[in-house]
Structure formats: C-alpha cells, structure tokens
Amino acid sequence: MSGTLPGDPPGGRRALAVWGIGVSVYFVAVIFRTSLGVAGLDAADRFDVGASALSTFSILQLLVYAGMQIPVGLLVDRLGTRKVLGIGAVLFTAGQLGFAFSPSYGMALASRALLGCGDAMTFISVLRLGTRWFPARRGPLVAQMAGLAGMAGNLVSTLVLARLLHGIGWTAAFAGSAVAGVVVFVLLLLFLKDHPEGHEPAPVAHRGAAYVRRQIAASWREPGTRLGLWVHFTTQFPAMVFLLLWGMPFLVEAQGLSRAAAGELLTLVVLSNMVFGLVYGQVLARRHGARLPLALGTVGATAVLWAATLVWPADTAPTWLLVVLCAVLGGCGPASMIGFDFARPANPPERQGTASGITNMGGFIASMTTLFAVGVLLDATGDDYAVAFSSVFVLQALGVTRILRLRRRAARRERERSVASRVSSVHVPV
C-alpha cells in the first residue's frame, strides 16, 4: 500500500521544485531574522544601548511575528500561498534594507518590526504549500525538511553574515544581504503555484468578520490545535533565544570565550539542528506515536543541560559541557515542528493555515517572553547570566503542564477522526 488517500496530491519532482521555491523564501527570511544574533554586540555599540534595549530589537520582531500568525493563517487560507509569500518577501526585504541604513535606535526598531511582519508570512505559507503538493503521509517529513531549510538560513547568518559584518561593515553587510530577498521574490513570481493542476481546493465562502471568528474558534476547539501550540511553545524557545540574541553575549561575557569560539558553538547548534531534523523527520514518518516522547524528551534533555551549565561550581563551565549543551539545543527546532503534526490531522484542509498560525504562535510567544526576561534580569542583577537564564525553566514547566493535560483529549479526538476518514474513504467512488 502506498498510503495515499483519495484526493491526495501526487508529489513528485514538480512538487519538489515548486515547494523548493517556497522554501527558498523562508530560507532568506530566516537569514534576515537571525542576523541580529551575530550582530547583537555590534548593535549595542552602534546604537549605544544596554541589555534591555538590545533585547527590545528581538522582542519587537517576535511580538510582530507572533501577533501576525493568526491573521497570516487566515490570509493563506483565503488568498493562497503565492500572494502571501510575495507580500512577505517584499516586507522582510524592506526591513533588512531599513536596518542597514538606520541612523538611530528608533528607526532600527521600526525596521526590525517590518522585517518581523514579512517573516511571519513565510513559514505558514510553506507548510500550506507542502500540504497542497505532497501526499498527507509525507506531511511530517516535509515539515521537518522545511525546518531544516530554516536552520540552513541560520547557518548562513552565523557563518557568512558574521564575517561580512566584521569585514565590510554594518551597512554594506545588511544592505548586500537584502539582494537575496529580491532574488527569491522574482523566483516566486515566475514559478510558484499554489497547487498542482486538478487539485484545486473547494471554494469556501468568506463572509468577513463572521468567517474569521468561525475559523479561529473551530481551530481552537480542537484539542490537537491547542496541544500543537503548547508543544511548539515548550520546545522551540531555548534554542531561539540562544541563537537570536543571547547566545553570543553569554558565551563571550559569562563563559570567557572569544567571539570566534562562540561563533563556532552557535554554528554547532545550527548543525545539530539539521541532524536532528533529518532524524526526527524519518522517525515520525515511520512511527506516528513517537511524537510526544520525542517532544518531551527534548524538553527534558534541554532542561538538564541548562541546569548543569548554570550551576557549574567553577566560574565558567568546561568546554565539553558547552559543546553538549549546544548539541542538545539543536533538537529544539525539530521538536517544535512536532506541534504541527498534532494540529494538522485535527483540522480539515480549509483550516490548515489558521491552525498552523495558532500553533506557530506558541514558540514565538515563549521566545519573546524569555528574551525580555533575560534582558531585564541581566540589568537587574549586574549581568548574572545564571539568574537570567533560569527563566527558561519557568516557561518549560508551564508548557509541560499544559501538554500533559491535553494529550489524552487530543489523542482520543485524533483516533475518532482517523476512523471517520477510513470509513468515508471506503465509500469514495472509483
């Protein structure tokens, strides 16, 4: 048996090519999103700001991103992938250019907000593109591969943009990188299609605010959507906070590493993420029941390694422990993708964008909260990173509690849907 359901798209090389264009837009968005992670210390000097003000860059960017998730999900469901990705590419490219030429802290903030708005339109669109072009049984693997592409973007930011920044300077590095946004925008205009021929989605009546409320309410009522949100919330943020802003200062200022050594450890997080993405994708494609054990196992391992690093009795943690910590942090991104594997089967095709938007809010809300908490605690404690990073455990505990409360209801509802789907497929005419 192929496992293909009636009405499933065929997949194949054409699907891979079209999906690859969508993924390339997301790839560039991640480069722009994570560019501040390698420029945090430079930004502090350029705009003459402290830890709290520096964290505001990332907090505002993530606030916009998280706040846009449900509206973007609704837009994807209504307008399709191509239009939403196109708008996103224009916005995040404009934001990156604005950041390159910002003469003041205020203008730089506005540029990061614009970048966050465009970035918010990419990942949900790519997930929707995957469901439109590949069979449902490929869903977990396709989602993990999209996340892998995002980590490749992070790797480019860590390795390439960091060198450009210290080689040709702030303005040239950020403005030059914006060219990539123009390239992917042209590619999607020329070649990207929302769905294969013969697989057009059924038309859905859109009736303004009433439709929006129904879409959101129906998605939220599904336990699988809420479980997906909390899995995403609990798993993603430790690595994102580390890569997006605070990893470099922590490794340099608290652990006494050189910038080069700290950059290598940030690169290790990204490389580890890519390996975990491949492994998790293959495991989940074969064993659907491995979703929750993988997610909770990643949370547990992350908590143990962070605790060991922060309470190490010496002034600095040993190199081997920092290496293991960064390797384990690499599992956070792939584990967060499991959230979508709970939300996807809980919702029909016409609600996939909305449900993905709700799910995707989780990790970014957690990241935004932690970025703010770390910045405030660093200023309040005189740069005590052990106290500041302890905020990670608070959010992990909250998320695990919610996951454990929702898991049985979500599993029961998913079984009911699976049975109903098999029964209906028996009566599909051939």
N, C-alpha and C positions, 0 to 999 in steps of 0.2 A: 504494500500500500504506500502511496506517495504521501498521504496525509493531507492532500489538498482538498479543501472544502468546495462545495458548489459555489460558483461565482468568484472564487479566488483569482486574483491576477496571476499571470503565468510566470513572472520573474524573468530570468534570463539575462543575456548580455545587454539588451536595450534597457532593461530596468536598472541594471548596474550602472550604465553610462549616465542615464538621467538622474538617478539618485546621487551619483558621484558629483554632479554639478551642484546639487543642493548641499551636499556635504562640504564642498569647497567653500561655499558661502559661510557655513558655520565655522569651518576651519579658520577663515580670515577673521571672523567675529571674535573667536577665542584669542587669537593673537592680539587683537586690539584690547580685549577685556583684560588680559593678564599682563599687558605691557607695563602697567603701574607696579606690578610685583617686582620687576627688576629695576624700576626707576624710583622706588619709594624714597631712598636716601637722597637721591638727586633732586626729587621733587621737594623734599623738606628744605634743602638748601636753596633751590631756585625760588621758592615762594616764601621762604623764611617762616616756616610753621612748625609747631610741635607735634607730638604723637596724636593727640586728639584731633587736631585739624587735619593731619595727614590721613587718619582713618576715615575722615569725612568724605574724602575722594571716593573710596571704595564703598562706603556705606550708602552714599547718594546713588552711585551707579547701581548697586544691588537693590536699593529701595525702588528705583525706577524699574529695574528688571522684574522684581517680584510683583510690583503693582501692575505691571503690564501683562502678566501671564494669562489671567482670565480673559481680558479684552483681546489679546492676541489669539487665544484659543478660539474664541467666538469668530474673530475675523478669518482665521484659517478655515473654520467650518463653513463660513459664508462665502468668502472670496476665492478660496483656493490657495495653494502653496506658492505659485509663481508670483502672484501680485504681492503677497505679504513678504516673501523673501526679497523682492525687488525694493519695496519700501524700506525694509530693514537694512539692506546694503547701502542705500543712499544715506540713511541716518547715521549708521556707525562709521561710515567713511567721513562724513562731515564732522562727526565728533572727534575722530582721530586727528583730522586736519586742524580743527579748532584748538585741540590740546597742544598741538605742535607750536602754534603761534600765540598762545595765550600769554599776555603780558602780566596778568595778575591772578591771584588766587581765585577771585570770584569768577573770572572768565574760564579758568581751568575747570572749576566745578561745573559750570554750565555745559562745557564741552563733554565732560565725563557723563553727565546726565543724558545728553543727546546720544552719546555712544551706547549707554545702557539701554536706551529706548530701542535703538536699532538692533542691538544684540538680543534683546528679548524676543524679537520676531523670528529668530533663526532656528533654534533647536526644536521647538514645537512643530514648525513647518517641515523640518527634516524628518521628524517622527511620522508626521502625516504622509509625507511623500513615500516613506517606506511601506506604510500600510496600504497605499494605493498601488504600488508597483510590485510588491512581493507577496507570496502566499503567507497566510496567518501563521503557519508553523515556523516560518523564518523570523517572526517578529522579535523574539528575544535576541537572536544573533544580530539582526540588522540594527537594533537599538544599541547594542554593545559596540558594534563597529562604528556607529555614529559618534558615540562617546570616545572611542579610540581616536577618531579623526580630530575631535576637540583636544585631546591630550597631545596630539601631534602639533596642533597650533600652539599649545602651551610650551612645547619643547622648542619650537621656532622662536617664541618670545624669549625663552630663557637663554638659548644659545646664540641666536642671531641678533635679536634686537638689543640684548645687553651689550654685545660687542660694538654694534653700531653706535649705541648711545655714548659709549666711552671713547669711540673712535672719531666720529664725525660730529658729535654734539647733539643736544636735545632737539632742536628744530629740524635739522636735516634727517635725523633718525625717525622721528614720528611722522613728518611730512612724507618722507620716502616710503614708509610702510603703508601709507594711505593709498598708494598706487595699486596695491593688491585688491583693495575694495573696488576700485574702478574695473579691474580685470574681471573679477567674479560677477560683477553686475552685468557686464557685457555678455558673458557666457550664459547667464541665466536668461537674459532677454532673447538670445539667439536659439538656445537649445532646450531649455527646461520645459517640460509639460507636466500638468497636474496628475494625469492618469493615462494608462495605455488605451488605445482605441478599443471600443467595445466594453469598457469597464467604467463608463461614466456613472457617478453616484446618482442615486434617485433624487429628483428635485425635492427640496424641503421648503415649506412656506416660512418666510421670515416676516415676522409681524412686530417689528420694533422692540420696545422695552419688554412687552409680554413674552416674546420669544426668548429674549436674553434671560429673563428670570426663570423661564421653564428649563432652558438648557443648563443653567448653573444649578438650579435646585435638583433636577433629575440626576445630574452627575454627582452632586454632593450626597444625595440619599444612598448612593451605592457604597456599601462598606469597603469595597475594593478600591474605590477612589480615595477614600479617607485613609485607608491603610497605605496606599501608594504615597500619599502626601507625607505621612509620618515616617515611612521608610526612607524617603528622599531627605526629609528633614534631619533624621538622626545620622545618616551615613555620610552625606556629602560634605558638610561644613568644616570638619577638622582639616582636611587637605586644602579646601578652597581658601580658608583663612590663612593657612601657611603659605600657599603659592601666590595668592592675590596681593598680600601686603606684608604680613608679619613674620614670614619665614626668614627672609634676609636679615632684618634687624635682630631677630632672636639669635640667629647663628653667629652674626658678627659681634653684636654688643654683649649678649649674655654668655655665649659659648666661646668667644675669643677667636673665631675662625677668620681667615682672610676672606675678602669678597670672592676670590676665585674658588676657594674651598667651599664656601657657602653656595655659590652658584652650581658647583658640582653636585651637592646634596639636593638642591632644588631640581636639578636635572634627573637625579635618581628617582625622585618622587614621580616625575612625569614618565620616565621609562618603566618604572614599576607599575604605574597605572596602565600603561599599554599592555604589559604582560598579563596583568590581572584581567583586563578587558577581554583579551583573547581566551583566557582560561574560563572566566565566568560565562562568556557567551557560549562556549562549547558545552559546558556543564548544564546550563539552563536549557539549551536546545534539546538535550537528552533527558534531563531529569527536572520536570516542572516542580516537583516537590522540594527541590533544593533551594528555592528562592529565599525563604525565611531563614533557614540555617546559615546560608551564605551572608545574608544581611546582618544578622545578629552576631555571627562570628567575627565579621569585620569590625563591628562596633566594639566588641569585647577586646579584640586584639589592639585596636587603636587606643582604647582607654588604658590598658595595661602598659603599653609602651610610653604613652604620655606621662602616666604616673611615675614610671621608673625614671624617666628623664628629668622630671621636675623635682623629684625628692632625692636625687642622687646626692650622697653626702659631701662630695667634693664641690669646689666652686663651679666646675664645669663637668658635664657628662663626658664619658670616654667616647672616642671616635666611633668605636664599634656600635655603641648604643644609638648614637645619632644616625648611623647608617641603617640600622634595623628599624628605627622609628620612621625614617623617610621611606624605606621599602614598604613598610606596613601602611603608611599613609597613602601609598599608591593604590591600595584596594578601595579607598573611599569612593572615588568616582564610579568605577564599575558597580560597586554595591548600590550606589544611589540609583543607577539605571534599573535596578530590580523593582523600584517603586512603580515604574511604568508597566512592568509585567503584571502587577496587581490591578492597575487601573484599566489597562487595555481590554482584558476579557470581561470586565464589569460593565462596559459601555458599548452601545451599538455604534456603527461607523459614523453616523451623523453627529455623534457627541465626542468623537475621539480627540478633536482639538481642544474642546473645553475641558475634558477630563485630564488631558496631558498638561494643560495650563494650570489646573488646580494642583496636580501632583508636583509640577516643577516649581511651584511657589515654595514648597517646604524647605528644600536645602538652601535656597537663597534668603529666606527669612532667617533661618538659623545662622547663616554666614554673616548676614548684616548685623544681627544681634551680637554675635561674638566679636566681630570687628570693632563694634562700638565699645563693648565691654572691655576688651583688651586695651584699647586706646585710653579709656577713662582710668582703668586700674593702673596702667603704666604711669600716667601723670600723677595719680593719687599716691602711689607707693614709691615714687622715685625710681621708676624703671625696674621694678621687681617682676621679672617675667614669670617666675613660679606662681605668684599670686594671680597675675593677669591671665595666664593660660589655664588656670584652674576653672575658669568659667566654662571651658569645654565640657567638663564633667556634668555640670548642671543641665545643659541642654541635652546631653546624651541620656541622662536619667529620665528627663521628661519624655523624650522620644520613645525610649524603650517601653516605658509605662503605657503609652498610647498604643504602640504596636501590639503588645501583649493583650490589651483589652479588645482590639479589633480583629485579631487574627482568626478567631473561630467563626465570627459572623461573616467575614469575607470569604472564608473557605466554604462555608455552607452555601452562600449565595452563588459562588462560582460553580459549585457542583450542580446546583439547580439549573443554571444557565447552560452548562455543558450537556446535561441530559435533554433539556428542551431543544438544543441545537441539533443533537443527534436524531431526535425524533422527527424534527421538521425536515432534516435532510433526507430521511427515508422517503418522504412524500414529494421530493423535488422531481418533476418530470424530466426524463432524459430523452 
